[in-house]
Amino acid sequence: MPNLLDIRRRIKSVKNTQQITKAMKMVSAAKLKRAQDRVVTARPFANKMMEVLGELTGRIDESFHHPLLDARGDERYLLVLVTADKGLCGAFNTNLIKAAQGFIREHSDNRVEILAVGRKGRDFFRRRGAALAGEYVGLTGKGRVDLSEATELARDVIKRFTEDEKIDKAFIIYNEFRSVIQQRVVVEQLLPVMRTRSKAEEAATPSQVLTLVDYVYEQPPAEIFSRLLPRLIETQVFRAMLESVASEQGARMTAMDSASKNASELIDSLTLNMNRVRQAAITNEIIEVVSGAAAL
C-alpha cells in the first residue's frame, strides 16, 4: 500500500496538470471565437464564388479551353493535407490522416503526392516514407491564417498544375467546422475546376433551360476566367485553412475540458484513497497504544 507522502505528491502533480489543461481550454476558447467569426464571414463569399464560377464554366462552349479547366489525365494526383502543427486536440489530426490514407488506398493505381500543411501530417507521412511534394508548417499554429500565406499555397498548387504540369488533379483534405464538438472531414477537388450546372438547370426540362436567367458578360470568357479562376482556388484554400483553424481550436477546447474533468475525478479518487490510508494508520497507532497499555 502506498504511503501518504506518495499519494500527496500524486495529488499535487494531478492538480498542476489540471491547471495547465484549464488554461489551455481558456486560450483555445478565446482563439475559437476569433476563428469562428472569420469562418462565418468567409463562407458566404466562398460559396457564392464557387456557385457563380461553377455555373459560368458549365455554360461556356466545350471548345473553350483554359489551363485550370482542361482535364489532361488521371494518373498524377496532388493531395493537400491540412493538419495542425500541435497535438492535444483529440482526434483532430488522426481523422485527417486516416482520410488521407483512405484516399491513397482508394487511388492506389495512381501516383499520389502529399503537400503537407501542418507538422502533424508532415511528420506522420515522412516517417512512413510517403511521397511528399512539399510542406508548409507554421501557417495554422498561431491560431489564425493570413490571406497572403493561403495565396502563396494556392499559387504553388496552380503552378504545379499549369506551368510545371507535374500533376493531373489536385485535391484538398481539411476539417470543416460544424460546432465546438463536431468537425467533418472534407475532401474537395481543387484542379481542374469542375464544369457544373446550377440546381435550377439540373431540375429544369430541356424546354425550360432556354428561359433561365443568364449573366451579362462585359469581358470575353478568356479574360474573365484568367482573373477569376485563380482567385477561386485561392478562396477555396483560404476557406479550408480557416475551417481547419476553427476546428482545431474547437477540438482542443473539448479535449482540454475532458482532461480537466478526468483530472478532477482522479483527484477525488486519490483523496479518498489517501483518507483510507490515514484512517488505517491512525487505527494501527491506536491499537499499538492500547496493546502497550494492556501489556503494562
Secondary structure as the mmCIF struct_conf table of DSSP 4:
data_model
#
loop_
_struct_conf.conf_type_id
_struct_conf.id
_struct_conf.beg_label_comp_id
_struct_conf.beg_label_asym_id
_struct_conf.beg_label_seq_id
_struct_conf.end_label_comp_id
_struct_conf.end_label_asym_id
_struct_conf.end_label_seq_id
HELX_RH_AL_P HELX_RH_AL_P1 LEU A 4 ARG A 59
BEND BEND1 ILE A 60 ILE A 60
TURN_TY1_P TURN_TY1_P1 GLU A 62 SER A 63
TURN_TY1_P TURN_TY1_P2 PRO A 67 LEU A 69
BEND BEND2 ASP A 74 GLU A 75
STRN STRN1 ARG A 76 VAL A 82
BEND BEND3 ASP A 85 LYS A 86
BEND BEND4 CYS A 89 CYS A 89
TURN_TY1_P TURN_TY1_P3 GLY A 90 ALA A 91
HELX_RH_AL_P HELX_RH_AL_P2 PHE A 92 GLU A 106
TURN_TY1_P TURN_TY1_P4 HIS A 107 ASP A 109
BEND BEND5 ASN A 110 ASN A 110
STRN STRN2 ARG A 111 VAL A 117
BEND BEND6 GLY A 118 GLY A 118
HELX_RH_AL_P HELX_RH_AL_P3 ARG A 119 ARG A 127
TURN_TY1_P TURN_TY1_P5 ARG A 128 GLY A 129
STRN STRN3 LEU A 132 TYR A 136
BEND BEND7 GLY A 138 THR A 140
TURN_TY1_P TURN_TY1_P6 GLY A 141 LYS A 142
BEND BEND8 GLY A 143 GLY A 143
HELX_RH_AL_P HELX_RH_AL_P4 LEU A 147 PHE A 161
TURN_TY1_P TURN_TY1_P7 THR A 162 GLU A 163
BEND BEND9 ASP A 164 ASP A 164
BEND BEND10 ASP A 168 ASP A 168
STRN STRN4 LYS A 169 SER A 179
TURN_TY1_P TURN_TY1_P8 VAL A 180 ILE A 181
STRN STRN5 GLN A 182 LEU A 191
BEND BEND11 PRO A 192 PRO A 192
HELX_LH_PP_P HELX_LH_PP_P1 VAL A 193 MET A 194
HELX_RH_AL_P HELX_RH_AL_P5 LYS A 199 ALA A 203
BEND BEND12 ALA A 204 ALA A 204
HELX_RH_AL_P HELX_RH_AL_P6 PRO A 206 VAL A 209
TURN_TY1_P TURN_TY1_P9 LEU A 210 THR A 211
BEND BEND13 LEU A 212 LEU A 212
HELX_LH_PP_P HELX_LH_PP_P2 TYR A 215 TYR A 217
BEND BEND14 GLU A 218 GLN A 219
HELX_RH_AL_P HELX_RH_AL_P7 PRO A 221 ALA A 295
#
